[in-house]
Amino acid sequence: MGSILRFRRGIWGYSPEAVLDYIERLVREAEARLAEISADVDRVRLENENLKKEFEKLSTEIEEWHWKKREISETLMRAQAEAARIEEEARASAEAKRRRIIARIATKRGELESIRRSIEEFRARIADLSSSAESVLRAEFPVGQEEVEEHLAKGGELRIEGGTGTERQ
């Protein structure tokens, strides 16, 4: 169409056949072009429908993912809060146990000190009794200290039996 068209001249001007042929050719080209455009429009409409469906599907998926993200975030925040609560309870429980143990240790130390004092008192009483017994024995048995120790070293026993108190073993 870009070229210059020349019609044959007829008796009264241009040849009507050539003009009609030209118009028919233009109509055919226009119809062909219109058919191409119509096919392109149909293809674009179908593609547009497919894209709309895909867009709706993806929009739904995006909305679901946003919902899941919110749910995960909320669950994570609840889990963190629960972890903090559990940790605080564990610390409080450990502190209470530590205090109870310290109190028990203090009580046991007091009991140990009391037992130590009782042992010391018992030792003092034993020493007093031993000293008293030694004094009584010396009074009852006028034997020298060395003789008694020698007798005891040999595995002998000291017995006090009824009598005058002057018997020797």
CYANA upper distance limits for C-alpha pairs under 8 A (distance plus 0.5 A):
  7 PHE  CA     14 TYR  CA      6.61
  7 PHE  CA     15 SER  CA      7.25
  7 PHE  CA     18 ALA  CA      6.78
  7 PHE  CA     19 VAL  CA      7.65
  8 ARG  CA     14 TYR  CA      6.32
  8 ARG  CA     15 SER  CA      6.14
  8 ARG  CA     18 ALA  CA      7.60
  9 ARG  CA     13 GLY  CA      5.98
  9 ARG  CA     14 TYR  CA      4.79
  9 ARG  CA     15 SER  CA      5.88
 10 GLY  CA     14 TYR  CA      5.57
 10 GLY  CA     15 SER  CA      5.21
 10 GLY  CA     16 PRO  CA      8.38
 11 ILE  CA     15 SER  CA      8.36
 14 TYR  CA     18 ALA  CA      8.21
 14 TYR  CA     19 VAL  CA      7.87
 15 SER  CA     19 VAL  CA      6.92
 16 PRO  CA     20 LEU  CA      6.49
 17 GLU  CA     21 ASP  CA      6.45
 18 ALA  CA     22 TYR  CA      6.54
 19 VAL  CA     23 ILE  CA      6.63
 20 LEU  CA     24 GLU  CA      6.45
 21 ASP  CA     25 ARG  CA      6.51
 22 TYR  CA     26 LEU  CA      6.65
 23 ILE  CA     27 VAL  CA      6.60
 24 GLU  CA     28 ARG  CA      6.60
 25 ARG  CA     29 GLU  CA      6.60
 26 LEU  CA     30 ALA  CA      6.42
 27 VAL  CA     31 GLU  CA      6.40
 28 ARG  CA     32 ALA  CA      6.50
 29 GLU  CA     33 ARG  CA      6.45
 30 ALA  CA     34 LEU  CA      6.32
 31 GLU  CA     35 ALA  CA      6.45
 32 ALA  CA     36 GLU  CA      6.69
 33 ARG  CA     37 ILE  CA      6.58
 34 LEU  CA     38 SER  CA      6.36
 35 ALA  CA     39 ALA  CA      6.49
 36 GLU  CA     40 ASP  CA      6.52
 37 ILE  CA     41 VAL  CA      6.44
 38 SER  CA     42 ASP  CA      6.58
 39 ALA  CA     43 ARG  CA      6.52
 40 ASP  CA     44 VAL  CA      6.45
 41 VAL  CA     45 ARG  CA      6.44
 42 ASP  CA     46 LEU  CA      6.58
 43 ARG  CA     47 GLU  CA      6.52
 44 VAL  CA     48 ASN  CA      6.32
 45 ARG  CA     49 GLU  CA      6.58
 46 LEU  CA     50 ASN  CA      6.66
 47 GLU  CA     51 LEU  CA      6.48
 48 ASN  CA     52 LYS  CA      6.51
 49 GLU  CA     53 LYS  CA      6.70
 50 ASN  CA     54 GLU  CA      6.59
 51 LEU  CA     55 PHE  CA      6.34
 52 LYS  CA     56 GLU  CA      6.59
 53 LYS  CA     57 LYS  CA      6.62
 54 GLU  CA     58 LEU  CA      6.50
 55 PHE  CA     59 SER  CA      6.37
 56 GLU  CA     60 THR  CA      6.58
 57 LYS  CA     61 GLU  CA      6.72
 58 LEU  CA     62 ILE  CA      6.47
 59 SER  CA     63 GLU  CA      6.59
 60 THR  CA     64 GLU  CA      6.64
 61 GLU  CA     65 TRP  CA      6.57
 62 ILE  CA     66 HIS  CA      6.58
 63 GLU  CA     67 TRP  CA      6.64
 64 GLU  CA     68 LYS  CA      6.56
 65 TRP  CA     69 LYS  CA      6.40
 66 HIS  CA     70 ARG  CA      6.64
 67 TRP  CA     71 GLU  CA      6.61
 68 LYS  CA     72 ILE  CA      6.47
 69 LYS  CA     73 SER  CA      6.52
 70 ARG  CA     74 GLU  CA      6.58
 71 GLU  CA     75 THR  CA      6.52
 72 ILE  CA     76 LEU  CA      6.44
 73 SER  CA     77 MET  CA      6.63
 74 GLU  CA     78 ARG  CA      6.63
 75 THR  CA     79 ALA  CA      6.52
 76 LEU  CA     80 GLN  CA      6.56
 77 MET  CA     81 ALA  CA      6.62
 78 ARG  CA     82 GLU  CA      6.53
 79 ALA  CA     83 ALA  CA      6.47
 80 GLN  CA     84 ALA  CA      6.61
 81 ALA  CA     85 ARG  CA      6.67
 82 GLU  CA     86 ILE  CA      6.56
 83 ALA  CA     87 GLU  CA      6.47
 84 ALA  CA     88 GLU  CA      6.58
 85 ARG  CA     89 GLU  CA      6.63
 86 ILE  CA     90 ALA  CA      6.54
 87 GLU  CA     91 ARG  CA      6.64
 88 GLU  CA     92 ALA  CA      6.59
 89 GLU  CA     93 SER  CA      6.46
 90 ALA  CA     94 ALA  CA      6.46
 91 ARG  CA     95 GLU  CA      6.52
 92 ALA  CA     96 ALA  CA      6.62
 93 SER  CA     97 LYS  CA      6.64
 94 ALA  CA     98 ARG  CA      6.50
 95 GLU  CA     99 ARG  CA      6.66
 96 ALA  CA    100 ARG  CA      6.71
 97 LYS  CA    101 ILE  CA      6.57
 98 ARG  CA    102 ILE  CA      6.60
 99 ARG  CA    103 ALA  CA      6.59
100 ARG  CA    104 ARG  CA      6.60
101 ILE  CA    105 ILE  CA      6.52
102 ILE  CA    106 ALA  CA      6.65
103 ALA  CA    107 THR  CA      6.65
104 ARG  CA    108 LYS  CA      6.48
105 ILE  CA    109 ARG  CA      6.46
106 ALA  CA    110 GLY  CA      6.66
107 THR  CA    111 GLU  CA      6.69
108 LYS  CA    112 LEU  CA      6.43
109 ARG  CA    113 GLU  CA      6.52
110 GLY  CA    114 SER  CA      6.62
111 GLU  CA    115 ILE  CA      6.62
112 LEU  CA    116 ARG  CA      6.59
113 GLU  CA    117 ARG  CA      6.65
114 SER  CA    118 SER  CA      6.64
115 ILE  CA    119 ILE  CA      6.57
116 ARG  CA    120 GLU  CA      6.63
117 ARG  CA    121 GLU  CA      6.53
118 SER  CA    122 PHE  CA      6.43
119 ILE  CA    123 ARG  CA      6.51
120 GLU  CA    124 ALA  CA      6.60
121 GLU  CA    125 ARG  CA      6.65
122 PHE  CA    126 ILE  CA      6.55
123 ARG  CA    127 ALA  CA      6.55
124 ALA  CA    128 ASP  CA      6.62
125 ARG  CA    129 LEU  CA      6.43
126 ILE  CA    130 SER  CA      6.33
127 ALA  CA    131 SER  CA      6.47
128 ASP  CA    132 SER  CA      6.47
129 LEU  CA    133 ALA  CA      6.33
130 SER  CA    134 GLU  CA      6.48
131 SER  CA    135 SER  CA      6.66
132 SER  CA    136 VAL  CA      6.63
133 ALA  CA    137 LEU  CA      6.46
134 GLU  CA    138 ARG  CA      6.53
135 SER  CA    139 ALA  CA      6.64
136 VAL  CA    140 GLU  CA      6.50
137 LEU  CA    141 PHE  CA      6.10
138 ARG  CA    142 PRO  CA      6.10
138 ARG  CA    143 VAL  CA      7.50
140 GLU  CA    165 GLY  CA      5.92
140 GLU  CA    166 THR  CA      6.94
141 PHE  CA    165 GLY  CA      7.05
141 PHE  CA    166 THR  CA      5.99
141 PHE  CA    167 GLU  CA      7.85
141 PHE  CA    168 ARG  CA      8.01
142 PRO  CA    166 THR  CA      7.91
143 VAL  CA    147 GLU  CA      7.14
143 VAL  CA    148 VAL  CA      7.48
144 GLY  CA    148 VAL  CA      7.06
145 GLN  CA    149 GLU  CA      6.70
146 GLU  CA    150 GLU  CA      6.46
147 GLU  CA    151 HIS  CA      6.53
148 VAL  CA    152 LEU  CA      6.61
149 GLU  CA    153 ALA  CA      6.43
150 GLU  CA    154 LYS  CA      6.78
151 HIS  CA    155 GLY  CA      7.23
151 HIS  CA    156 GLY  CA      5.77
151 HIS  CA    157 GLU  CA      7.99
152 LEU  CA    156 GLY  CA      5.28
152 LEU  CA    157 GLU  CA      6.69
152 LEU  CA    158 LEU  CA      8.25
157 GLU  CA    169 GLN  CA      8.35
158 LEU  CA    169 GLN  CA      7.68
159 ARG  CA    169 GLN  CA      8.35
160 ILE  CA    165 GLY  CA      7.78
161 GLU  CA    165 GLY  CA      7.93
163 GLY  CA    167 GLU  CA      8.21
